[in-house]
Amino acid sequence: MNLTNDSFDSRKSKTNELLEHLINIISKNDFLNKKNPNREIPFYICPFMPASTLEVYDVINYLKKQLDKREIEVFEIDLYEISIAILRNMKGNQRTNSKKWQQATSTVEWISARFPYTSKYQIITFNENCKSLSKDGNLRWLSTSDTDQLEKIVRKMSKINPEGGTNLYKAFLTANKLIPPPDNIYLITDGLPTLGRIQNSEVNITGKKRLELFNEATNILSKNIPINVILLPMEGDPLAAWAYWGIASVTNGSFLSPAGDWP
């Protein structure tokens, strides 16, 4: 079921209109008593454009306060926080063997197999820190023609235990150290960053804060370098696709959000 009807389009409405509409719907007895003429368990959906996500976060917070004043109890479930909690509770080998990480390593393998033979490359991983996967960890450019070295690097990545937060600022800072600068960057990620230039101890990072960290990171990167983004699936991070599509577009790069079984 939908929280909207033919006379109201939440994707085109202003924030205050959306808020008033939601309060009106959620406060009704039919909604609170889960009445459904088809005798099915009702599910209500309120669609919105990704670009309005920050405004919708404000609407949700204000909506909870207004419903609380009416003594209507609200239980909020954040799919992003649930996804992160599941990942945190995984053991090292579970994370390494997880479908998400296997897809990430397969994507690196797929891209690297298409490097021009005469080109040079670097493969850098990032979580709370960044490091090159080259044998000595140096940031010098590597030759694609050395196929044995490239295969070893790809195998090395498949054995990494993905853990900790994601610091896109450090990733781009590391890319800036490459001499000469890259003519293309392929960024494989599953969501907005959770860490930035200044270290923080927050356990749960809001969508608004993650977007701020994303903007902080992209501000230090040259807009002359195309950013090609492969955004892997992550529940509950609606701003990610919009933000990464934006940086890909601004830098004349490409954006891909593949299915779970790609490549």
C-alpha positions in Angstrom: 0.0 0.0 0.0 1.1 3.6 -0.5 1.1 6.5 1.8 0.2 8.7 -1.2 -2.8 8.8 -3.4 -3.8 10.1 -6.8 -4.2 13.6 -5.5 -0.9 13.8 -3.7 2.6 13.1 -5.1 5.2 13.1 -2.3 8.0 13.3 -5.0 6.8 16.7 -6.1 5.6 18.2 -2.8 7.3 20.6 -0.6 8.7 19.4 2.8 6.0 21.0 4.9 3.3 19.6 2.7 4.8 16.1 2.9 5.0 16.4 6.7 1.4 17.5 7.1 0.3 14.7 4.8 2.2 12.0 6.7 1.0 13.2 10.1 -2.6 13.1 8.8 -2.3 9.6 7.4 -0.3 8.0 10.3 -2.6 9.6 13.0 -5.7 8.0 11.6 -7.2 5.0 13.4 -7.3 2.9 10.2 -3.5 3.2 10.0 -2.9 2.6 13.7 -5.2 -0.4 13.8 -3.8 -1.8 10.6 -7.1 -2.0 8.9 -7.0 -3.3 5.4 -10.1 -4.2 3.3 -8.2 -7.1 1.7 -7.4 -8.6 5.1 -3.7 -8.6 4.3 -0.9 -7.3 6.5 -0.6 -3.7 5.3 2.8 -2.2 4.1 2.9 1.5 3.5 5.5 3.2 1.3 6.2 6.9 0.8 8.4 7.3 -2.2 10.7 10.3 -2.6 13.4 11.5 -5.0 17.0 10.7 -3.8 17.9 14.4 -4.1 15.4 15.1 -1.3 16.8 12.6 1.1 18.3 15.1 3.5 14.9 16.9 3.7 13.2 13.6 4.3 15.5 12.9 7.2 14.4 16.2 8.7 10.8 15.2 8.0 11.2 11.9 9.8 12.8 13.5 12.9 10.1 16.1 13.1 7.4 13.5 12.4 8.5 11.4 15.3 8.4 14.4 17.7 4.9 15.3 16.5 3.6 11.7 16.9 5.2 11.5 20.3 3.2 14.6 21.4 0.1 12.6 20.4 1.3 9.7 22.5 1.8 7.6 19.3 4.8 5.3 19.8 7.2 5.1 16.9 9.7 2.3 16.3 12.2 3.3 13.7 14.2 0.7 11.7 17.2 2.0 9.7 18.2 -0.5 7.0 21.7 1.0 6.7 22.4 0.6 10.4 21.2 -3.0 10.3 23.4 -3.7 7.3 26.4 -2.2 9.1 25.6 -4.1 12.3 25.5 -7.4 10.4 28.9 -6.7 8.8 30.4 -5.7 12.2 29.3 -9.0 13.7 30.8 -11.1 10.9 34.0 -13.0 11.7 37.0 -12.3 9.5 36.6 -15.3 7.2 32.9 -14.5 6.9 33.6 -11.0 5.6 36.3 -12.3 3.2 33.9 -14.9 1.9 30.9 -12.7 1.8 29.0 -12.2 -1.4 29.7 -8.4 -1.3 33.5 -8.8 -1.0 33.6 -11.5 -3.6 31.8 -9.2 -6.0 34.2 -6.4 -5.2 37.2 -8.6 -6.0 35.6 -10.0 -9.1 35.0 -6.5 -10.2 38.7 -5.6 -9.8 39.6 -8.8 -11.7 37.1 -7.9 -14.5 38.4 -4.3 -14.9 42.1 -5.3 -14.7 41.6 -7.9 -17.4 40.7 -5.0 -19.7 43.7 -2.8 -19.0 45.4 -1.8 -22.2 48.6 -3.9 -22.5 50.8 -0.8 -22.7 49.1 1.0 -19.8 50.2 1.5 -16.2 48.0 1.1 -13.1 47.7 1.1 -9.3 45.3 -0.8 -7.1 44.6 0.8 -3.8 42.4 -0.5 -1.0 40.8 1.8 1.6 39.0 1.4 4.8 40.1 3.5 7.8 43.5 3.7 6.0 44.7 3.3 2.4 47.4 1.1 1.0 48.7 0.0 -2.3 48.5 -3.7 -3.1 51.9 -3.6 -4.9 54.5 -6.0 -3.4 56.4 -3.3 -1.5 53.3 -1.0 -0.9 54.8 1.9 -2.9 52.7 4.2 -4.9 54.7 3.9 -8.1 52.9 3.0 -11.3 52.9 -0.7 -12.3 53.1 -2.1 -15.8 50.1 -4.0 -17.1 52.5 -6.0 -19.3 53.8 -7.7 -16.2 50.8 -10.1 -16.1 52.3 -12.2 -13.3 52.5 -9.2 -11.0 48.9 -8.2 -11.8 47.6 -11.7 -11.1 49.4 -11.7 -7.7 47.8 -8.4 -6.8 44.3 -9.5 -7.7 44.8 -12.7 -5.6 46.2 -10.7 -2.7 43.0 -8.6 -2.7 40.8 -11.7 -2.5 42.5 -12.6 0.8 42.0 -9.2 2.5 39.7 -9.1 5.5 37.4 -6.1 4.8 36.8 -4.4 8.2 36.5 -0.9 9.8 34.9 2.2 8.4 35.5 3.8 4.9 37.6 6.9 4.5 37.1 8.3 1.0 39.1 11.4 2.0 42.3 9.3 2.5 41.6 7.4 -0.7 41.5 10.5 -2.8 44.4 12.0 -0.8 46.4 8.9 -1.8 45.4 9.2 -5.4 46.7 12.8 -5.4 50.2 11.5 -4.5 50.5 9.5 -7.8 53.0 10.9 -10.2 52.1 11.5 -12.9 48.4 11.8 -11.9 46.0 9.2 -13.2 44.0 9.7 -16.4 41.1 7.6 -14.9 40.1 6.4 -11.5 37.8 3.4 -11.0 36.2 3.6 -7.6 34.5 0.4 -6.3 32.4 1.0 -3.2 29.1 0.1 -1.6 28.1 3.4 0.0 29.0 6.8 1.3 32.0 7.2 3.5 31.8 6.9 7.3 35.2 8.6 8.1 36.9 11.8 7.0 39.8 14.1 7.5 39.2 14.5 11.2 38.9 11.2 13.1 35.6 10.7 14.9 34.4 8.1 17.4 30.7 8.1 16.4 29.3 4.5 16.1 26.3 5.4 13.9 26.8 8.0 11.2 23.7 9.7 9.8 23.0 10.0 6.1 23.5 13.8 6.3 26.9 13.3 7.9 28.0 10.7 5.4 27.1 13.1 2.6 29.2 15.8 4.3 32.2 13.4 4.4 31.6 12.6 0.7 31.7 16.3 -0.2 34.8 16.8 1.9 36.6 14.0 0.0 35.6 15.0 -3.5 36.6 18.6 -2.8 40.3 17.6 -2.7 40.2 15.7 -6.0 40.9 17.3 -9.4 37.8 17.6 -11.5 40.0 16.9 -14.5 40.3 13.2 -13.7 37.3 11.1 -14.7 35.9 9.2 -11.8 34.3 5.9 -12.9 32.1 4.6 -10.0 31.0 1.0 -9.5 28.5 1.2 -6.7 27.7 -2.2 -5.2 24.4 -2.8 -3.5 23.8 -1.6 0.1 20.4 -1.3 1.8 19.4 2.0 3.4 21.9 4.4 1.8 19.7 6.2 -0.8 22.0 9.2 -1.1 24.9 7.1 -2.3 23.7 6.6 -5.9 22.7 10.2 -6.3 26.1 11.4 -4.9 28.3 9.1 -6.8 26.4 9.6 -10.0 27.0 13.3 -9.5 30.8 13.1 -9.1 31.0 10.7 -12.1 28.9 13.2 -14.2 30.9 16.3 -13.1 34.3 14.6 -13.9 33.1 13.1 -17.3 33.4 9.6 -15.8 30.9 6.8 -15.7 28.5 5.3 -13.1 27.5 1.7 -12.8 25.3 0.2 -10.1 25.4 -3.5 -11.0 23.2 -6.4 -10.0 24.4 -8.7 -7.2 25.5 -11.4 -9.7 27.7 -9.1 -11.8 30.3 -9.5 -13.3 
